[in-house]
Amino acid sequence: MKNYWDQFVIPFKGLKEGKHEFIYDIDKTFFDHLEYSMLDEGEVKVNIEMEKQPTMLIFHFNIHGYIRLQCDRCLEEFDQPVDGYQMLIVKFSERENDDTDEDIVTLSEDAHEYDVGHQIYEYINLLLPIKHVHENEADCNQEMIEKLEEENENDAPEEIDERWKALEELKKNMKNN
């Protein structure tokens, strides 16, 4: 039985020098096969153009699609578009991983394949914004937004601590001067 991740292993040793294209359709199955994935679902097309040279491989990742995320504001799911480009250089050396640059990977000279699966996952994550929210707040679940606002109003302290009052007075005085 073939391992799911085998499709992401590119056997470059037998390929001629020049450009080669690989296309991957990333979906829920991809994320399910990752043990610690923060992502669950999406549809992303990844086109990889690999240029084989005598001493290195140059990968061009073109990523386009969407990832389903949970809105940080209203907790409802939405589709976050992802669209981007990344370049990765894989060079051959007697010493593996002797570079500190994230965009350069070093493989031993006798390596014959490279796994792009985890690289695809990392690049998709890099395309996601830090805050996961609907583009327009109007697209949020308004019932949830109202409940959160009510809850915030209920949590407000009824009486302000005397120390905070003094600090507020100090801030007002500083603004006036």
C-alpha positions as CSV (number, residue, x, y, z in Angstrom):
1,M,0.0,0.0,0.0
2,K,1.3,3.4,-1.0
3,N,1.9,6.0,1.7
4,Y,0.0,9.3,1.3
5,W,3.1,11.3,1.6
6,D,4.9,9.5,-1.3
7,Q,3.2,11.7,-3.8
8,F,5.1,14.7,-2.4
9,V,8.5,13.1,-2.8
10,I,10.2,14.3,-6.0
11,P,12.8,11.8,-7.3
12,F,15.1,14.3,-9.0
13,K,18.1,12.0,-9.6
14,G,16.8,10.5,-12.8
15,L,15.5,13.8,-14.2
16,K,17.3,15.7,-16.9
17,E,18.7,19.2,-16.2
18,G,16.1,21.9,-16.9
19,K,12.6,22.7,-15.8
20,H,10.1,20.2,-14.5
21,E,6.5,20.9,-13.3
22,F,4.6,19.3,-10.4
23,I,1.0,20.1,-9.5
24,Y,-0.7,19.2,-6.2
25,D,-4.3,19.6,-5.1
26,I,-4.3,20.2,-1.4
27,D,-7.5,19.4,0.5
28,K,-8.8,18.1,3.8
29,T,-7.0,14.8,3.3
30,F,-3.6,16.6,3.3
31,F,-4.3,18.3,6.6
32,D,-5.7,15.1,8.1
33,H,-2.3,13.4,7.4
34,L,-0.4,16.1,9.4
35,E,-0.1,15.1,13.1
36,Y,-0.1,18.6,14.5
37,S,-1.8,20.7,11.8
38,M,-3.5,23.8,13.0
39,L,-5.5,23.8,9.7
40,D,-8.3,21.4,9.0
41,E,-9.8,22.1,5.6
42,G,-9.3,24.0,2.4
43,E,-8.7,23.7,-1.3
44,V,-5.4,24.9,-2.5
45,K,-3.7,24.3,-5.8
46,V,0.1,24.2,-5.7
47,N,2.1,24.5,-8.9
48,I,5.8,23.7,-8.4
49,E,8.3,24.5,-11.1
50,M,11.6,22.8,-10.3
51,E,14.7,23.8,-12.2
52,K,17.4,21.1,-12.0
53,Q,21.0,22.3,-12.2
54,P,24.2,20.4,-11.7
55,T,24.8,21.7,-8.1
56,M,21.3,22.7,-7.0
57,L,17.5,22.5,-7.4
58,I,15.5,25.7,-7.6
59,F,11.8,25.3,-6.6
60,H,9.2,27.9,-7.4
61,F,6.0,27.4,-5.5
62,N,2.8,29.1,-6.8
63,I,0.0,28.7,-4.3
64,H,-3.7,29.6,-4.9
65,G,-6.9,28.7,-3.2
66,Y,-8.6,29.0,0.2
67,I,-8.3,27.7,3.7
68,R,-11.3,27.3,6.0
69,L,-10.7,29.1,9.3
70,Q,-12.6,30.1,12.3
71,C,-13.3,33.8,12.7
72,D,-11.6,35.2,15.8
73,R,-14.4,37.8,16.1
74,C,-17.6,35.7,15.8
75,L,-16.3,32.1,15.9
76,E,-18.0,31.2,12.6
77,E,-16.1,29.5,9.8
78,F,-15.1,31.3,6.7
79,D,-12.9,30.8,3.6
80,Q,-9.6,32.7,3.8
81,P,-8.1,33.2,0.3
82,V,-4.5,32.2,0.0
83,D,-2.4,33.4,-3.0
84,G,1.3,33.6,-3.1
85,Y,4.7,32.6,-4.4
86,Q,7.7,31.2,-2.6
87,M,11.1,30.1,-3.8
88,L,13.3,27.4,-2.3
89,I,16.9,26.5,-3.2
90,V,18.2,23.0,-2.5
91,K,21.9,22.8,-2.9
92,F,24.1,19.7,-2.8
93,S,27.1,19.6,-0.5
94,E,29.2,17.1,1.5
95,R,27.8,18.6,4.7
96,E,24.0,18.5,5.0
97,N,22.1,21.5,6.5
98,D,25.2,23.7,6.7
99,D,23.1,26.9,5.9
100,T,21.2,29.1,8.3
101,D,19.1,30.6,5.5
102,E,15.5,29.4,5.6
103,D,15.2,29.6,1.9
104,I,18.2,27.3,1.2
105,V,18.3,23.7,2.1
106,T,21.4,21.6,1.8
107,L,21.3,17.9,0.9
108,S,24.1,15.4,0.7
109,E,25.6,14.9,-2.8
110,D,24.3,11.4,-3.0
111,A,20.6,12.4,-2.2
112,H,18.2,11.3,-4.9
113,E,14.8,12.8,-3.8
114,Y,13.3,15.7,-2.0
115,D,10.0,15.8,0.0
116,V,8.0,19.0,-0.7
117,G,5.0,18.0,1.5
118,H,6.0,19.8,4.7
119,Q,7.3,22.7,2.7
120,I,3.9,23.2,1.1
121,Y,2.2,23.2,4.5
122,E,4.7,25.8,5.8
123,Y,4.2,28.0,2.8
124,I,0.4,27.9,3.1
125,N,0.7,28.9,6.8
126,L,2.9,31.8,5.8
127,L,0.2,33.1,3.5
128,L,-2.4,33.2,6.3
129,P,-3.0,36.5,8.2
130,I,-2.2,36.5,12.0
131,K,-5.8,37.6,12.8
132,H,-8.4,35.2,11.4
133,V,-11.4,37.4,10.8
134,H,-14.0,38.0,8.1
135,E,-12.8,40.6,5.7
136,N,-15.9,42.7,6.5
137,E,-17.3,42.8,10.0
138,A,-20.7,42.8,8.4
139,D,-20.1,39.2,7.3
140,C,-19.7,38.1,10.9
141,N,-22.5,36.4,12.7
142,Q,-24.2,39.5,14.1
143,E,-26.1,37.5,16.8
144,M,-22.7,36.4,18.2
145,I,-21.3,39.9,18.0
146,E,-24.3,41.3,20.0
147,K,-23.9,38.6,22.7
148,L,-20.2,39.4,23.0
149,E,-20.9,43.1,23.3
150,E,-23.5,42.4,26.0
151,E,-21.1,40.2,27.9
152,N,-18.4,42.9,27.7
153,E,-20.8,45.4,29.1
154,N,-21.8,43.1,32.0
155,D,-18.1,42.5,32.8
156,A,-17.3,46.2,33.1
157,P,-16.6,47.2,36.7
158,E,-19.4,49.2,38.3
159,E,-17.2,51.2,40.5
160,I,-13.7,52.4,39.4
161,D,-10.9,51.8,41.8
162,E,-9.6,55.0,43.3
163,R,-6.1,54.4,42.0
164,W,-7.4,54.3,38.4
165,K,-9.4,57.5,39.0
166,A,-6.2,59.3,40.0
167,L,-4.4,57.9,37.0
168,E,-7.2,59.2,34.7
169,E,-6.9,62.6,36.2
170,L,-3.2,62.6,35.7
171,K,-3.7,61.6,32.0
172,K,-6.2,64.5,31.5
173,N,-3.8,67.0,33.1
174,M,-1.0,65.8,30.8
175,K,-3.2,66.3,27.7
176,N,-4.2,69.8,28.8
177,N,-0.6,70.9,29.3
